[in-house]
Amino acid sequence: MLMLQRFFISSGYSVFVALAWTALWHLHDFFFNAAEVTPLVSLIFIPAVLRPVAVLLFGVPGAVGLILGAAVTITTVGPISFPLILIILSNGLIALGSLTLMRQIPSYRAELTGDMAGLSLRTIITFAGLTALASTTTSSLIFSLSPTLSWNSGLSLSMLVGDAVGADLSPIN
């Protein structure tokens, strides 16, 4: 019974994050459409704020929610392809991987606990920056190796700027 209850709570967190991602995606499209460089690259990417926040607050269910949200919104950009599926999966896995990596570093381990007691602004900014950098690197690699997506190296910097600006708009900051 307890396991079933935990499953429903985690599912609720995932759905909440997916809905928040979708709302931020449409809000971003409405307010920052002029900052768009290509359909998946923007100089200000508001949904990026949710990556570190969702994983810090909800852990794995937050990452699942990010993946679900990306699956809903990226399909509005174009037809589903293997590279886009990789981008969708990386949306949550990158943030979760960044948190796991930072928890291995002794100076951050004490702050990145389940209750987030003592979480400093330095740690939040570092985590958001690491998540943005890892997301940009992964997406750039996927785009550059994809025969179906057009990509040039200059877009990586635009994506990094957009993810970093979006991630640093975090309400936790």
N, C-alpha and C positions, 0 to 999 in steps of 0.2 A: 504494500500500500504506500509506504514511504517513497519507494522508488518511482512509482507511478506519479505521485504528487510532485516529486522533483522533476520528472520528465515534463509535466505540464507547465511548471513554473519556468523551466529552461526554454520550453517552446514559446511561452508567452514573451520572454525576453527577446528571443530571436525574431518573433513577429513584430514586436515593438521596434526593434532596431531596423528591420526591413522597411517598415512603414516610415520611420524617421528618415532613412536613406532616400526613399522614394520622394518624400515631401521636400527634403533638401535639394534633391536633383531638380525637381520642378521649380522650386524657388530660385535656384541657381540659374536655370534656363530663363526664367522670367526677368531677373534683375541683372544678370551678368552675361547675357547673350553676346554683348559686344566684346567681351574679353575672350571669346572662343577663338582659338587658333585653327583647330580642326574639330570634327565632331567629338573626339575623345580627349582633346587637350584644350585647356583654358588657362589663362593667366591668373584667374581667381577661381578656385574650385571649391565651393562651399561644402559639398558632401565630405570632403577630406577631413573636416573637423570631427566627423563621426567615427572615423577609424580608431584613433587612440582612445576616445571617450568610451565607445562601445566595448572595447576590449578591456579597458581599465575597470569599468563598472560591472560588466557581465561575463568576462572571460570567454570561454568557448562558445556559449550561446550568442554572445555579441558578435563573434567572428562569423558564426553561421548566419546571423541576421544580415551582416554586411554582404555575404555571398548571395543571399536571397534577394536583397535589395538591388544589388548589381545585376542579378539575373533578370529582374523585372525592368530595370531602366536601360540597360545597355541594348536590350532588344529593340528599343526605339531608335537606336543609331543606325542599325543595319541588320542584315540577315545573320543569323547565328553561324559561326564558323569555329573551327578548332582554336584559332588564336583568341577569339573573343571569349570562348569558354575558359581558356587559361587566364585571361584578364579578370573574368568574373570570379574564378576561384582564388586568384591572388588577392582580390580585394579584402577578404577577411583573413586569409592565411598570412599575409605579409604583416598585418598588425599584430596578430597572435605570435608570429615568429619574432617580431621585434621586442615584444614584451618578454617572451621567453629568454631571448638573448640578454636583455637588460637585467633580468633577474639572476643571471649568472655572474654579473659584475658585482663584487662585494659592496662597492659604494652606493649602489642602487637597490640592492636586495632588501635592505631593511625598510625602504620606502614603498616598494612594490609588493606589498602583502595584500591579502584578501580584503582587509579593512581599510587599506590605504592611509593608515595613521602616519602622520608626519610627512606626507607627500609634499615635496617642495616644488616651487615654480621651476627651478633648474631641471629637475627630473621630468616634469611634464613637457617642457620645451625640448629637452633632449629626446624624449620618447616620440613626440610629435615630429621632430626633425628626422629622426632615424626611420620612422614609419614612412614619411614622405620620400626620403632618399631611396629606401628599399622598394617602395611602390613604383617610383619613377624608373629605377634601374630595371626592375622586372618587366614593367610594361614596355620600356624601350627595347629591351632584348626580344620580347615577344613580337613587337611590331617590326623590328628590323629583320627578324628571321621569317616573317610571314610573307608568302608570295601574294596573298590576297589584299594585304593592307599596305597603303603607301605610307612611307615614313622617311624622314631625313633626320640627320643627327641634330639639327638645330631645334627640333621639337622637344628633345629631351630636356633642355634647359627651361623651355616654356612650361612643360609639365611639372618639373621640379618646383618652379616658382609658384605655379597654381596650387600644387599640393601643399607646399610649405605655408603659403598665405592662408589657404583654407584651414589647414590643421592648426595654425596658431591663432585662429579665431575662436578657439575652444572656450566654452564657458567656464571650464575648470581653471583656465589661466586667470 
